[in-house]
């Protein structure tokens, strides 16, 4: 009965009854459209005319499969594999909740930095407790991102906010900067927690649970300087050699990334410009209310009307400020996050190409093999498995990322549009009320004169 139950679950999840090995040619995660690589570009979300004044956003819903990728470099415990596989008859239950809050400034004789409190609540059995509280600084987040890229070179790691978010900012520890960074770090950790593979990374677990001295000790356990230098030299050499025969699906993926990067950077630029112009308009409009109040003091016959104008302007100012707040909190962060994502995607493609370039160089060297004792065939076999696993991981994560990107951008622009509609409805109501009151006062004044 147990064997039948497992076979039934495997059939419902699309896996073989005996389980699939990610390293085997027939294992890993199933992918849609074996020969249809053009489907990778089917969901082009952004389409922008060259003229910045004509901003158009298209969202085409593509049939994307919800796939989970298993990293060949991550040890897959039975618990992690059970958590990663989604069966159709099981609900999608979230079991890891992370909050980043309470930024705190630290001043030493050497430097000044900010730490953030990270509270983790979980029901996972691999955690020693159900709740953890630690403090981390920005450098710790950078370390985590680097470890994730090292362990999963072809998975799409969520981006971190830049070290300096605003060019030319003198005071990088003001309240607005700290709050913006806190929100971005909160999203970074929760995106990792929601990822089907990254969420089970051991370094991620240590980042969430270890105290400061434990994390510092763990960081020192990494590869030494010479080892890191060797890895860097090999990566540079591979990148200089380039890839001779990149698969067509990854050529299309690379073209999509380049186009997406151009579009999202332009949208980010236009969004920032719109926000700046809205801010200037708001600052100027705020001055008109007090001006009309002062004006009313010298115009006895127009006192009521001028005060009504000032009141209408004040209400419009509040509505404008609320709309700007929505723009700054809902749209701008989402667009800028995907600007950073575009840079991350380029890095992922570069790491994939490096793995393939290493294989290509070994295959080329095999043609000049002189002795039967040459270890190249064995190395080539391992590299072929590594390339296959890297490609499968990227293809699965690519579909997942595109679906999330479509949903995020669509939601951001929909919220902005609804906010604009509500704003203009409010302003029209304020103006209509002002005109009605003015008309009533004028009618009463004429009646009194008669």
C-alpha positions in Angstrom: 0.0 0.0 0.0 2.8 2.4 0.8 4.4 1.8 -2.6 1.0 2.4 -4.3 0.6 5.7 -2.4 4.0 6.9 -3.3 3.4 6.0 -7.0 0.1 7.9 -6.9 1.8 11.0 -5.4 4.6 10.7 -8.0 2.1 10.6 -10.9 0.2 13.6 -9.5 3.4 15.6 -9.4 4.7 14.5 -12.8 7.7 12.6 -11.4 8.7 9.0 -11.9 7.4 6.6 -9.2 10.9 5.8 -8.0 12.0 9.5 -7.8 14.3 11.3 -10.2 17.9 12.1 -9.8 18.7 15.6 -10.7 22.1 14.6 -12.0 20.8 11.9 -14.3 20.0 12.6 -17.9 16.4 11.6 -17.4 16.0 13.2 -14.0 15.7 16.7 -12.7 12.8 19.1 -13.2 10.5 18.6 -16.2 10.3 21.5 -18.6 7.6 22.5 -21.1 8.1 22.6 -24.8 11.1 20.5 -25.4 11.6 21.9 -28.9 9.8 25.2 -28.6 12.6 27.5 -27.4 10.7 30.5 -28.8 8.3 30.1 -25.8 11.0 31.7 -23.6 10.2 35.0 -25.2 6.4 34.5 -25.5 5.7 36.6 -22.4 7.2 40.0 -23.3 5.7 42.2 -20.6 7.3 45.5 -21.5 7.0 47.3 -24.8 8.1 50.9 -24.9 8.3 53.2 -27.9 11.6 55.0 -28.5 10.0 58.3 -27.7 9.8 58.7 -23.9 6.6 60.6 -24.2 4.8 57.5 -25.4 4.9 55.0 -22.6 3.0 51.8 -23.2 3.0 48.7 -21.1 1.7 45.5 -22.4 1.1 42.4 -20.3 0.5 39.1 -22.2 -0.4 36.2 -20.0 1.6 33.2 -21.1 0.9 29.6 -19.9 3.8 29.2 -17.5 4.3 26.0 -15.5 5.0 26.3 -11.8 8.3 24.4 -11.6 10.7 23.8 -8.8 14.4 23.6 -9.5 16.8 21.3 -7.6 20.3 22.7 -7.4 22.9 20.0 -8.1 25.3 21.8 -5.7 22.8 21.7 -2.8 22.6 18.6 -0.6 19.0 17.6 -0.8 17.8 16.1 2.5 14.6 14.1 2.5 12.8 16.9 4.4 13.9 19.6 1.9 12.9 17.5 -1.1 9.5 16.8 0.4 9.1 20.6 1.0 10.2 21.5 -2.5 7.8 19.1 -4.4 4.3 20.5 -4.7 1.6 17.8 -5.1 -1.6 18.9 -6.8 -3.7 17.8 -3.9 -1.7 19.6 -1.2 -2.2 23.3 -0.2 0.6 25.8 -0.7 1.5 26.4 3.0 4.0 29.0 4.0 6.2 27.8 6.8 8.9 30.6 7.0 8.1 34.2 8.0 10.8 36.9 8.1 10.5 40.5 9.2 13.2 43.1 8.9 12.7 46.1 11.2 14.1 48.4 13.9 17.2 49.8 12.2 19.8 50.8 14.7 22.9 53.1 14.2 26.3 52.0 15.5 29.2 54.4 15.8 32.8 53.2 16.4 36.2 54.8 16.1 36.6 53.2 12.7 33.1 53.4 11.0 29.5 54.1 11.4 26.9 51.5 10.2 23.3 50.4 10.6 22.1 47.1 11.8 18.6 45.7 11.3 16.6 43.4 13.5 15.6 40.2 11.7 12.8 38.1 13.3 12.2 34.6 11.8 9.2 32.5 12.7 9.0 28.9 11.2 7.5 25.5 11.7 10.3 23.7 9.8 11.8 20.7 11.6 15.4 21.5 10.6 15.3 24.7 12.8 16.2 24.3 16.4 13.4 26.7 17.5 10.2 28.2 16.1 11.4 31.8 16.5 14.8 33.6 16.1 15.9 37.2 16.5 19.2 38.4 15.2 20.8 41.7 14.1 22.5 42.0 10.7 24.3 44.8 8.8 24.4 45.4 5.1 27.7 43.6 4.7 26.1 40.4 6.1 23.5 40.6 3.4 26.2 41.0 0.8 27.9 37.8 2.2 24.6 35.9 2.0 24.1 36.9 -1.6 27.6 35.9 -2.5 27.2 32.5 -0.8 23.9 31.9 -2.7 25.5 32.7 -6.0 28.4 30.4 -5.2 26.2 27.5 -4.3 23.6 28.1 -7.1 25.4 29.8 -9.9 22.5 29.6 -12.4 19.6 30.3 -10.1 18.2 33.8 -10.2 19.2 35.3 -6.8 17.0 38.3 -5.7 18.9 41.6 -5.9 20.1 43.6 -3.0 19.6 47.4 -2.9 22.7 49.4 -3.9 25.1 50.5 -1.3 24.2 54.1 -2.1 20.6 54.4 -3.5 20.8 58.0 -4.5 23.7 59.4 -6.4 25.4 62.3 -4.8 23.7 61.8 -1.4 25.9 63.2 1.3 24.0 61.8 4.3 23.4 58.2 3.7 22.1 57.5 7.1 19.0 59.8 7.0 15.6 58.4 7.9 14.3 58.1 4.3 17.4 56.3 3.1 17.4 53.8 6.0 13.6 53.1 5.7 14.0 52.6 1.9 16.8 50.1 2.5 15.0 48.3 5.3 12.0 47.6 2.9 14.4 46.4 0.2 16.2 44.1 2.6 12.9 42.8 3.9 11.8 42.0 0.3 15.2 40.4 -0.4 14.9 37.9 2.5 11.3 37.1 1.8 12.0 36.4 -1.9 14.6 33.9 -0.8 12.3 32.4 1.7 9.6 31.9 -1.0 12.1 30.4 -3.5 11.7 26.6 -3.8 15.4 25.9 -3.7 17.2 28.9 -2.0 14.9 28.7 1.0 16.7 25.4 2.0 20.2 26.8 1.6 22.3 26.1 4.7 24.0 29.6 4.7 20.5 31.2 4.5 19.5 29.2 7.6 22.7 30.3 9.4 22.1 33.9 8.4 18.6 33.8 10.0 19.6 32.0 13.2 23.2 32.5 14.2 24.3 35.1 16.6 26.8 37.8 15.5 29.9 35.9 16.8 28.6 32.6 15.3 28.1 34.2 11.9 31.5 35.8 12.0 33.1 32.4 12.8 31.1 30.7 10.0 32.3 33.4 7.5 35.9 32.4 8.2 35.3 28.8 7.3 35.0 29.7 3.5 37.8 29.1 1.0 41.1 30.9 1.5 42.4 33.8 -0.5 44.5 31.7 -2.9 41.5 29.4 -3.6 39.3 32.4 -4.4 41.9 33.9 -6.6 42.2 30.6 -8.5 38.5 30.5 -9.0 38.5 34.1 -10.3 41.3 33.4 -12.7 39.5 30.4 -14.1 36.3 32.4 -14.5 38.1 35.2 -16.3 39.8 32.8 -18.6 36.5 31.0 -19.4 34.8 34.3 -20.1 37.6 35.4 -22.4 37.4 32.2 -24.4 33.7 32.7 -24.8 31.0 30.2 -25.8 31.2 28.7 -29.3 27.9 27.0 -29.5 25.4 28.5 -27.0 22.1 26.6 -27.3 19.4 28.5 -29.2 17.1 28.7 -26.2 19.8 30.5 -24.2 20.5 32.8 -27.1 16.8 33.8 -27.0 16.9 34.1 -23.3 20.0 36.4 -23.6 18.2 38.6 -26.2 15.2 38.8 -23.9 17.4 40.0 -21.0 19.1 42.7 -23.1 15.8 44.0 -24.4 14.2 43.8 -20.9 17.1 45.7 -19.4 16.7 48.5 -22.0 13.0 48.8 -21.4 13.0 48.6 -17.6 15.8 51.1 -17.3 13.9 53.6 -19.5 10.7 53.1 -17.4 12.7 53.6 -14.2 14.1 56.8 -15.6 10.6 58.1 -16.7 9.1 57.1 -13.4 11.7 59.0 -11.5 11.2 62.0 -13.7 7.4 61.9 -13.1 7.9 61.7 -9.4 10.3 64.6 -9.4 7.8 66.7 -11.4 5.0 65.7 -9.1 7.1 66.8 -6.1 7.8 70.2 -7.7 4.1 70.6 -8.5 3.1 69.7 -4.9 5.7 72.1 -3.3 4.4 75.0 -5.5 0.7 74.2 -4.9 1.3 74.2 -1.1 2.2 77.9 -1.3 -1.2 79.0 -2.8 -3.3 78.2 0.2 -1.6 80.5 2.6 -1.4 83.2 -0.1 -5.2 83.2 -0.6 -5.7 83.4 3.2 -3.5 86.4 3.4 -5.3 87.9 0.4 -8.7 87.4 2.1 -7.5 89.7 4.9 -7.3 92.7 2.5 -10.5 92.0 0.5 -13.6 92.3 2.7 -16.0 91.5 -0.2 -14.1 88.4 -1.2 -13.2 86.9 2.2 -15.5 83.9 2.0 -14.6 83.1 -1.6 -10.9 83.4 -1.0 -11.0 81.2 2.1 -13.0 78.6 0.1 -10.3 78.7 -2.6 -7.6 78.2 0.1 -9.6 75.3 1.6 -10.0 73.6 -1.9 -6.3 74.0 -2.6 -5.5 72.5 0.8 -7.6 69.4 0.1 -6.1 69.0 -3.3 -2.6 69.2 -1.7 -3.5 66.4 0.6 -4.8 64.3 -2.2 -1.7 65.0 -4.3 0.6 64.1 -1.3 -1.3 60.8 -0.9 -0.9 60.0 -4.6 2.8 60.7 -4.5 3.1 58.5 -1.5 1.5 55.7 -3.5 3.8 56.3 -6.4 6.9 56.3 -4.2 5.9 53.2 -2.3 4.2 51.0 -4.9 5.6 51.8 -8.3 9.1 53.2 -8.0 10.5 50.4 -5.8 9.1 47.6 -8.0 10.5 49.1 -11.2 13.9 49.8 -9.7 14.0 46.3 -8.2 13.6 44.8 -11.7 16.4 47.2 -13.0 18.6 45.4 -10.4 17.1 42.1 -11.5 18.2 42.8 -15.1 21.8 43.1 -13.9 21.5 39.9 -11.9 20.2 38.1 -15.0 23.2 39.2 -17.0 25.4 37.8 -14.2 23.5 34.5 -14.3 23.9 34.1 -18.0 27.6 34.9 -17.7 28.1 32.2 -15.1 26.2 29.7 -17.2 28.4 30.5 -20.2 31.5 30.1 -18.0 30.4 26.6 -17.1 29.8 25.7 -20.8 33.1 27.4 -21.9 35.0 25.2 -19.4 33.4 22.1 -21.0 34.1 23.3 -24.5 37.8 23.8 -23.6 38.1 20.3 -22.2 36.4 18.8 -25.3 38.8 20.8 -27.5 41.8 19.6 -25.5 40.6 16.0 -25.8 41.2 16.2 -29.6 44.9 16.6 -28.9 45.0 13.8 -26.4 48.2 11.7 -26.6 47.9 8.9 -24.0 45.1 6.6 -22.9 45.8 7.5 -19.3 44.7 11.0 -19.9 42.0 12.0 -17.3 40.2 14.3 -19.7 37.3 11.9 -20.6 36.4 11.6 -16.9 36.6 15.3 -16.4 34.4 15.9 -19.5 31.8 13.5 -18.2 31.6 15.5 -14.9 31.5 18.8 -16.8 28.7 17.5 -19.0 26.6 16.6 -16.0 27.4 20.0 -14.5 26.4 21.9 -17.6 23.1 19.9 -17.8 22.3 20.6 -14.2 23.1 24.3 -14.6 21.0 24.6 -17.7 18.0 22.8 -16.1 18.2 24.9 -13.0 18.3 28.1 -15.1 15.4 27.1 -17.3 13.2 26.2 -14.4 14.0 29.4 -12.5 13.6 31.5 -15.6 10.0 30.5 -16.0 9.3 31.1 -12.3 11.0 34.5 -12.5 9.1 35.6 -15.6 5.8 34.8 -14.0 6.7 36.7 -10.9 7.9 39.6 -12.9 4.7 39.8 -14.9 2.6 39.7 -11.8 4.7 42.3 -9.9 4.8 44.8 -12.8 1.2 44.4 -13.7 0.1 44.9 -10.1 2.3 47.9 -9.7 0.9 49.7 -12.8 -2.6 48.7 -12.0 -2.3 50.1 -8.5 -0.9 53.3 -9.9 -3.7 53.6 -12.4 -6.4 53.1 -9.7 -4.6 55.6 -7.5 -4.7 58.2 -10.3 -8.4 57.6 -11.0 -9.2 58.0 -7.3 -7.0 61.2 -7.2 -8.7 62.9 -10.1 -12.2 61.9 -8.8 -11.3 63.5 -5.5 -10.0 66.7 -7.1 -13.1 67.0 -9.3 -15.3 66.6 -6.2 -13.3 69.3 -4.4 -13.7 71.7 -7.3 -17.4 70.9 -7.7 -18.0 71.5 -4.0 -16.2 74.8 -4.2 -18.2 75.9 -7.2 -21.5 74.9 -5.5 -20.6 76.9 -2.4 -19.5 79.9 -4.4 -22.7 79.8 -6.4 -24.8 79.5 -3.2 -23.0 82.5 -1.6 -23.3 84.6 -4.8 -27.1 83.8 -5.0 -27.6 84.7 -1.3 -25.7 87.9 -1.8 -27.9 88.9 -4.8 -31.0 88.0 -2.8 -29.9 90.2 0.0 -29.3 93.2 -2.3 -32.7 92.8 -3.8 
